[in-house]
Amino acid sequence: MHQLAQVNVARLRAPMDDPAMREFVAGVGPIHRLAHTSPGFVWQLHVDGGHGVCVQPAEGGPVFVNLTVWRDYDALHEFTYRSPHAGFLKRKTRWFAATPQPSTALWWVPAGTTPTVDEALRRLRHLRTYGPTPRAFSLRRRFHPDGRRVRRRY
C-alpha cells in the first residue's frame, strides 16, 4: 500500500518574527490542527522553533518548506482547496515572494514512510528538471502508485 507525499516551498518575504509575517505565523497552528484532523491526513513534518514550520536557507533568501503525507490525492485536495486552508492560499502573496515553478511536488511512498526534507527537495528538483514523472509529479499531471498516468476526469 502507498500513501501520497507532497512538498511545497515558498520564498519568505520577511523573517518569521517580522511583523509582516504575524498573520501567517498566527495561522500556522490552527491550519496544522485542521490538517491533522482532516480525513486522509497521515503525517506532517514538524520542527521546533515556536512557529512549527521548516525554514531552509536558500540562494535568494530563506524558503518555507511544507512536507506532508496523505492517504491519497483526494484527501490532500479536499484539505488544500475545500477547507479554511484555501483562504490562506488566496492570501499567500502577502507572505511569500515569487518562487521558481513548480513549487509543489507529489510522489508515492510506501505506507508508514516519512520522507525527509532532503528527499522532498530532491523530488522537487527532479520535477523542475524533467517534468512530471512517476518519481515526482505535479497537481495537474499525476501518476498512480504503479507508475501509470492518472487520466483527467471530464
C-alpha positions as CSV (number, residue, x, y, z in Angstrom):
1,M,0.0,0.0,0.0
2,H,1.2,3.5,-0.8
3,Q,0.5,7.0,0.5
4,L,0.9,10.4,-1.2
5,A,3.8,12.6,-0.1
6,Q,3.8,16.3,-1.0
7,V,6.2,19.1,-0.6
8,N,5.7,22.7,-1.4
9,V,8.1,25.6,-1.0
10,A,7.7,29.3,-0.9
11,R,10.2,32.2,-0.5
12,L,9.5,34.2,2.6
13,R,9.0,38.0,2.1
14,A,10.4,38.6,5.6
15,P,11.8,36.6,8.6
16,M,9.1,34.6,10.5
17,D,9.5,37.0,13.5
18,D,8.9,40.1,11.3
19,P,5.5,41.9,11.9
20,A,4.7,41.5,8.3
21,M,4.5,37.7,8.9
22,R,2.3,38.0,12.0
23,E,-0.9,36.9,10.4
24,F,0.8,33.9,8.7
25,V,2.6,32.8,11.9
26,A,-0.7,33.1,13.9
27,G,-2.4,30.9,11.4
28,V,0.1,28.1,11.3
29,G,-1.1,26.4,14.5
30,P,-4.8,26.4,13.5
31,I,-4.0,25.2,10.0
32,H,-1.8,22.4,11.3
33,R,-4.5,21.3,13.7
34,L,-7.0,21.4,10.8
35,A,-4.7,19.2,8.7
36,H,-4.1,16.8,11.5
37,T,-7.9,16.2,11.9
38,S,-8.7,16.1,8.2
39,P,-9.8,12.7,6.7
40,G,-6.8,11.1,5.0
41,F,-4.1,13.0,6.8
42,V,-1.2,10.8,7.7
43,W,1.9,12.8,8.7
44,Q,3.4,16.3,8.7
45,L,7.0,17.5,9.2
46,H,7.1,19.5,12.4
47,V,10.1,21.3,13.7
48,D,10.8,23.2,16.9
49,G,11.2,26.9,16.8
50,G,8.0,28.4,18.1
51,H,6.2,28.6,14.7
52,G,6.3,24.9,13.9
53,V,7.4,25.3,10.3
54,C,10.6,24.3,8.5
55,V,12.5,27.2,7.0
56,Q,15.6,26.3,5.0
57,P,18.4,28.7,3.9
58,A,18.5,29.0,0.1
59,E,20.0,31.2,-2.5
60,G,17.9,34.4,-2.7
61,G,16.7,34.1,0.9
62,P,15.0,31.6,3.3
63,V,12.5,29.2,1.9
64,F,9.5,27.8,3.8
65,V,9.1,24.0,3.3
66,N,5.8,22.2,3.9
67,L,6.1,18.4,3.8
68,T,3.1,16.1,4.4
69,V,1.8,12.6,3.7
70,W,-1.8,11.8,2.8
71,R,-3.9,8.7,2.2
72,D,-4.4,9.8,-1.4
73,Y,-4.8,12.7,-3.7
74,D,-8.5,13.3,-3.0
75,A,-7.7,13.7,0.7
76,L,-4.9,16.2,0.0
77,H,-7.1,18.1,-2.5
78,E,-10.1,18.3,-0.1
79,F,-7.9,19.8,2.7
80,T,-6.0,22.2,0.4
81,Y,-8.8,23.6,-1.6
82,R,-12.1,22.9,0.3
83,S,-11.2,23.8,3.9
84,P,-10.2,27.1,5.6
85,H,-6.7,26.4,4.3
86,A,-7.9,27.6,0.9
87,G,-8.3,31.1,2.4
88,F,-4.6,31.1,3.3
89,L,-3.7,30.1,-0.3
90,K,-5.6,33.1,-1.6
91,R,-3.5,35.4,0.6
92,K,-0.2,33.8,0.1
93,T,1.3,36.7,-1.8
94,R,1.2,38.7,1.4
95,W,3.8,36.5,3.0
96,F,5.6,34.8,0.1
97,A,7.5,36.1,-3.0
98,A,7.5,34.5,-6.4
99,T,9.1,31.1,-6.3
100,P,10.5,29.1,-9.2
101,Q,7.8,26.8,-10.6
102,P,6.7,24.3,-9.9
103,S,6.7,24.9,-6.2
104,T,4.9,21.7,-5.3
105,A,5.9,18.1,-6.0
106,L,4.0,14.9,-5.2
107,W,5.2,11.3,-5.1
108,W,4.1,7.9,-3.7
109,V,5.8,6.4,-0.6
110,P,5.2,3.0,1.0
111,A,2.7,3.3,3.8
112,G,4.3,4.3,7.0
113,T,7.3,6.0,5.4
114,T,8.1,9.6,6.4
115,P,10.1,11.4,3.8
116,T,13.0,13.8,4.7
117,V,13.3,17.4,3.7
118,D,16.4,16.5,1.6
119,E,14.4,13.8,-0.2
120,A,11.5,16.1,-0.8
121,L,13.7,18.9,-2.2
122,R,15.4,16.3,-4.5
123,R,11.9,15.3,-5.7
124,L,11.0,18.9,-6.4
125,R,14.3,19.5,-8.3
126,H,13.6,16.3,-10.3
127,L,10.1,17.7,-11.2
128,R,11.6,21.0,-12.2
129,T,14.3,19.4,-14.4
130,Y,12.4,16.5,-16.1
131,G,8.7,17.5,-15.7
132,P,6.1,15.2,-14.3
133,T,7.2,11.5,-14.0
134,P,6.2,8.7,-11.5
135,R,9.2,9.8,-9.4
136,A,7.9,13.3,-8.9
137,F,4.7,14.8,-10.3
138,S,2.5,17.8,-10.2
139,L,-1.0,18.6,-9.0
140,R,-2.2,18.6,-12.6
141,R,-0.2,15.7,-14.1
142,R,-0.4,12.9,-11.6
143,F,0.6,9.2,-11.5
144,H,-0.8,6.1,-9.8
145,P,1.5,4.3,-7.4
146,D,2.2,1.7,-10.1
147,G,3.5,4.5,-12.4
148,R,0.5,4.7,-14.7
149,R,-0.5,8.3,-15.5
150,V,-3.8,9.5,-14.0
151,R,-6.2,10.4,-16.7
152,R,-8.2,13.5,-16.2
153,R,-11.9,13.1,-15.5
154,Y,-14.1,15.3,-17.6
